[in-house]
Amino acid sequence: VHCAAALSVCEDDSVAVPGDRALLTAWHDLGLNTVDTAL
């Protein structure tokens, strides 16, 4: 669900999420720009 929601709004913007490494990796693999705000 999270990946589908992110892809539905996928543009040139970044998605910022604190610390969910598996989700960030999946989004990155799908071509979304991500920022891990927990780092």
Stockholm file with secondary structure:
# STOCKHOLM 1.0

chainA/1-39         VHCAAALSVCEDDSVAVPGDRALLTAWHDLGLNTVDTAL
#=GR chainA/1-39 SS CHHHHHHHTCSSCEEEESSCHHHHHHHHHTTCEEEETTC
#=GC SS_cons        CHHHHHHHTCSSCEEEESSCHHHHHHHHHTTCEEEETTC
//
